[in-house]
Amino acid sequence: MADPMIDPADPVLVPIGVPERPLDRRKALVIGIANKDSIAYGCARAFRAFGADLSITYLNEKTKRYTGQLAEALGVEDALYLPCDVREEGQLEAVFEAIGREWGKLHVVLHSIAFAPREDLHGRVVDCSRDGFLMAMDISVHSLMRVARLAEPLMEKEGGSIFTMSYFGGEKVIPHYGIMGPAKAALESAARYLAAELGPKGIRVNIVSPGPLMTRAASGIDRFDELLAKTREKAPTGQLVTAEQVGLATAALACDFASIVTGEILYMDGGYNIMG
Ligand SMILES: NC(=O)c1ccc[n+]([C@@H]2O[C@H](COP(=O)([O-])OP(=O)(O)OC[C@H]3O[C@@H](n4cnc5c(N)ncnc54)[C@H](O)[C@@H]3O)[C@@H](O)[C@H]2O)c1
């Protein structure tokens, strides 16, 4: 029987339409692919699978040989496969200039980079050098603010979604995570402020917080194998996450159907963070 409270013309009576390729014709920039194991590569593959066109960056000529084949696999055009060391004057800016020239707009940016000098990463936070701290904060945190500032004019036309990659060690003390812990705490807070400031322009900023996975960056962390074992044991899923899983969940959050999600830490860790 018809519900007298529902108007027959009410749109709730029509099934919700979900596009098959929800990022079709969307433009996405991915910063942080070092090799095929990078979390950023898992995300780039997923953005592509969801229909997005991609621009990706490489750190320098040395690392380019690990990423050339990946750029090809992702269908990235030469003009949008660009060098980007955020410490090199003008390189990050040049990436956004190229995107402005080639696309004139941008919908998704993934910021998936972090660095701390080895001696500071391996030492106690108590002993962290000023230079090491500043370098870790510059590469791992301030670069996100620069990314957001450069993305803003390209994203405000049609709205956009910015992601940064964090880890639970920014919230709780994780043995051997060292100075990256405070850096991730700063990153998460910065992302929330960016979300608040850019939200009125239709730009979302979210923090993806994956469980540990073996990548080049992770190999710099002492006793990482112990962290992997502990995570597998404690996570409700009983499994470690993969870059592909992180990518697919991140891509879903980049879609219009996640348009109300901003300023959040999105844990992708098999539930590890909820356990006491
Ligand atoms: N692997 C993990 O367990 C894990 C878990 C949670 C979060 N994360 C975070 O994910 C992000 C990606 O790391 P990953 O594990 O995929 O390792 P990765 O080594 O594949 O990626 C790290 C990236 O940072 C880039 N980078 C370093 N210095 C840079 C600079 N000066 N300019 C530009 N790029 C620079 C590297 O080139 C590399 O592409 C990092 O922020 C990391 O902290 C990693």
The ligand as a Gaussian input file, in Angstrom:
#p B3LYP/6-31G(d) Opt

LIG

0 1
 N       54.730000       1.394000       4.682000
 C       54.037000       1.560000       5.790000
 O       53.980000       0.690000       6.650000
 C       53.255000       2.831000       5.991000
 C       52.176000       2.818000       6.894000
 C       51.461000       3.981000       7.091000
 C       51.816000       5.132000       6.409000
 N       52.869000       5.125000       5.542000
 C       53.199000       6.367000       4.837000
 O       52.899000       6.196000       3.474000
 C       53.653000       7.127000       2.723000
 C       54.314000       6.402000       1.559000
 O       55.296000       5.510000       2.022000
 P       55.474000       4.031000       1.458000
 O       55.433000       3.133000       2.622000
 O       54.592000       3.794000       0.312000
 O       57.019000       4.026000       1.008000
 P       57.732000       4.457000      -0.358000
 O       59.190000       4.431000      -0.055000
 O       57.253000       3.642000      -1.466000
 O       57.225000       5.953000      -0.566000
 C       57.814000       7.062000       0.083000
 C       57.901000       8.148000      -0.948000
 O       58.376000       9.373000      -0.365000
 C       59.101000       9.997000      -1.399000
 N       59.955000      11.085000      -0.922000
 C       60.911000      11.059000       0.048000
 N       61.542000      12.256000       0.089000
 C       60.955000      13.041000      -0.852000
 C       61.169000      14.374000      -1.289000
 N       62.145000      15.134000      -0.786000
 N       60.377000      14.868000      -2.285000
 C       59.409000      14.098000      -2.834000
 N       59.166000      12.830000      -2.474000
 C       59.940000      12.309000      -1.487000
 C       59.909000       8.866000      -1.995000
 O       60.439000       9.231000      -3.258000
 C       58.865000       7.784000      -2.077000
 O       58.203000       7.818000      -3.320000
 C       54.623000       7.784000       3.697000
 O       54.061000       9.016000       4.118000
 C       54.642000       6.798000       4.844000
 O       54.996000       7.417000       6.070000
 C       53.583000       3.984000       5.312000

